[in-house]
Amino acid sequence: MLKRSALALFSLFLITTATAQSGTWTAWEALYSDSYITVEVQFYIPAVTACQSNGKDFKFKYRVKGRYRPAPYYLNWKMDYVECDGKTACRMNSLEIGKYASDDISNWRLVESMEYQFTGKSLKTKHYGNATDNQPLSGPCNKPTPPPVVQPPPPSNPVY
């Protein structure tokens, strides 16, 4: 009886620990759509990030539906995340949505890669700056620095 109780307690501990260490996938979000193809993106948010001991990287994956364009064509987009040192980083990502062989994708097709992961503390802006081009753009990106906030001068004392 004692062995069963200890085994049950140990099993519960393992399940709780495994669940706490795992993360969650966000809902699918529209990333791009035109008359040819629809692209959605999904992000993995780890419960413990790789900035901490035994943590995991953030990840993302795509799913596509429709038809690839009949020539090389790319969806380029940006995302912001907070690095382990607390600084905000920008990353440009690219997905090929045009090929010489234009496949017809009537059902959702999953697109995953080991390259679709990054280390950070948190995901700040999931996606923005979506644009198409005949060249892929990926890697770190520069964000325009916002102009400094200028405070108006204090009101002067009126003389009566």
C-alpha positions as a printed NumPy array, in Angstrom:
array([[  0.   ,   0.   ,   0.   ],
       [  2.797,   2.391,   0.922],
       [  4.608,   1.573,  -2.332],
       [  1.48 ,   2.404,  -4.361],
       [  1.028,   5.719,  -2.567],
       [  4.677,   6.629,  -3.055],
       [  4.511,   5.632,  -6.73 ],
       [  1.336,   7.659,  -7.262],
       [  2.864,  10.685,  -5.546],
       [  6.056,  10.376,  -7.594],
       [  4.035,  10.072, -10.833],
       [  2.05 ,  13.175,  -9.936],
       [  5.322,  15.035,  -9.264],
       [  6.707,  14.01 , -12.679],
       [  3.552,  15.07 , -14.507],
       [  3.443,  18.418, -12.674],
       [  7.136,  19.078, -13.344],
       [  6.835,  18.159, -17.02 ],
       [  3.785,  20.386, -17.431],
       [  5.482,  23.32 , -15.691],
       [  8.549,  22.973, -17.948],
       [  6.552,  22.806, -21.173],
       [  5.213,  25.844, -22.901],
       [  2.201,  26.533, -25.051],
       [  1.556,  27.21 , -28.715],
       [ -0.437,  30.371, -29.415],
       [ -3.492,  30.351, -31.666],
       [ -2.828,  30.534, -35.404],
       [ -2.645,  34.167, -36.607],
       [ -3.073,  35.504, -40.146],
       [  0.293,  36.635, -41.474],
       [ -0.429,  37.154, -45.181],
       [ -3.145,  36.509, -47.736],
       [ -3.573,  37.295, -51.422],
       [ -5.369,  35.705, -54.383],
       [ -2.734,  32.952, -54.495],
       [ -1.907,  31.921, -50.961],
       [ -2.807,  32.345, -47.296],
       [ -0.111,  32.138, -44.619],
       [ -0.644,  31.823, -40.882],
       [  1.939,  31.779, -38.09 ],
       [  1.939,  30.197, -34.636],
       [  4.394,  30.84 , -31.78 ],
       [  5.668,  28.534, -29.051],
       [  5.974,  30.384, -25.745],
       [  8.136,  28.382, -23.306],
       [  7.154,  28.249, -19.643],
       [ 10.851,  28.631, -18.769],
       [ 12.923,  30.505, -21.347],
       [ 16.415,  29.567, -22.503],
       [ 17.696,  32.601, -20.568],
       [ 17.258,  30.431, -17.475],
       [ 18.786,  27.08 , -16.605],
       [ 17.128,  24.169, -18.431],
       [ 14.871,  26.575, -20.325],
       [ 13.689,  26.388, -23.914],
       [ 13.839,  28.615, -26.978],
       [ 10.856,  30.404, -28.462],
       [  9.737,  28.89 , -31.785],
       [  7.368,  29.623, -34.605],
       [  5.927,  27.694, -37.524],
       [  3.792,  28.459, -40.538],
       [  0.884,  26.851, -42.262],
       [  0.023,  27.694, -45.857],
       [ -2.995,  27.102, -48.062],
       [ -3.679,  27.998, -51.678],
       [ -1.183,  28.005, -54.557],
       [  2.453,  29.005, -54.634],
       [  3.161,  31.736, -57.163],
       [  4.745,  30.354, -60.36 ],
       [  8.059,  32.198, -59.759],
       [ 10.357,  32.77 , -56.759],
       [  8.565,  35.045, -54.315],
       [  9.02 ,  35.633, -50.578],
       [  6.987,  36.866, -47.643],
       [  9.287,  38.941, -45.417],
       [  8.169,  40.023, -41.959],
       [  9.573,  41.303, -38.67 ],
       [  9.088,  40.499, -35.011],
       [ 10.398,  42.029, -31.783],
       [ 11.481,  40.145, -28.698],
       [ 13.35 ,  40.872, -25.487],
       [ 16.828,  39.324, -25.327],
       [ 18.251,  37.722, -22.184],
       [ 20.054,  40.983, -21.327],
       [ 16.755,  42.909, -21.396],
       [ 17.357,  44.708, -24.705],
       [ 14.702,  44.683, -27.417],
       [ 15.779,  42.908, -30.592],
       [ 14.226,  42.903, -34.041],
       [ 14.374,  39.855, -36.309],
       [ 13.481,  39.674, -40.006],
       [ 12.021,  36.372, -41.208],
       [ 11.322,  35.106, -44.694],
       [  9.082,  32.397, -46.153],
       [  9.146,  31.287, -49.776],
       [  5.624,  31.629, -51.209],
       [  6.559,  31.3  , -54.878],
       [  8.291,  28.44 , -56.653],
       [  8.814,  27.409, -60.248],
       [  6.617,  24.399, -59.541],
       [  3.336,  25.916, -58.409],
       [  1.877,  23.37 , -56.019],
       [ -1.827,  23.485, -55.309],
       [ -2.337,  23.271, -51.548],
       [ -6.006,  22.581, -50.939],
       [ -5.477,  21.678, -47.268],
       [ -3.266,  23.451, -44.755],
       [  0.407,  22.486, -45.15 ],
       [  2.675,  22.861, -42.13 ],
       [  6.066,  24.542, -42.661],
       [  8.563,  23.992, -39.835],
       [ 12.319,  24.39 , -39.525],
       [ 14.968,  24.362, -36.804],
       [ 15.825,  27.89 , -37.993],
       [ 12.455,  29.103, -36.739],
       [ 13.561,  29.468, -33.111],
       [ 15.199,  32.169, -31.018],
       [ 16.435,  32.759, -27.478],
       [ 14.917,  35.529, -25.426],
       [ 13.012,  36.519, -22.287],
       [  9.73 ,  37.376, -23.974],
       [  8.036,  37.969, -27.304],
       [  7.231,  41.657, -27.634],
       [  5.585,  42.116, -31.066],
       [  4.624,  38.899, -32.846],
       [  4.627,  40.174, -36.413],
       [  4.607,  43.403, -38.39 ],
       [  6.077,  44.938, -41.536],
       [  4.78 ,  42.115, -43.71 ],
       [  5.89 ,  42.634, -47.324],
       [  6.497,  40.508, -50.389],
       [  9.596,  40.586, -52.565],
       [ 11.532,  38.5  , -55.047],
       [ 14.404,  38.278, -52.522],
       [ 14.361,  36.69 , -49.065],
       [ 15.312,  38.949, -46.162],
       [ 16.21 ,  37.391, -42.822],
       [ 18.362,  38.048, -39.777],
       [ 18.634,  40.998, -37.397],
       [ 16.814,  44.139, -38.481],
       [ 17.068,  47.754, -37.531],
       [ 14.056,  49.566, -36.247],
       [ 13.862,  53.294, -36.68 ],
       [ 14.635,  55.028, -33.43 ],
       [ 11.615,  56.989, -32.265],
       [ 12.18 ,  60.717, -32.   ],
       [ 12.911,  61.961, -28.494],
       [  9.977,  63.291, -26.557],
       [ 10.293,  67.042, -26.309],
       [  8.656,  68.596, -23.293],
       [  7.058,  71.994, -23.836],
       [  8.665,  74.795, -21.864],
       [  6.969,  75.651, -18.58 ],
       [  4.545,  78.557, -18.826],
       [  6.086,  81.87 , -17.991],
       [  4.621,  84.046, -15.253],
       [  2.43 ,  86.652, -16.905],
       [  3.081,  90.243, -15.95 ],
       [ -0.048,  92.305, -15.245]])
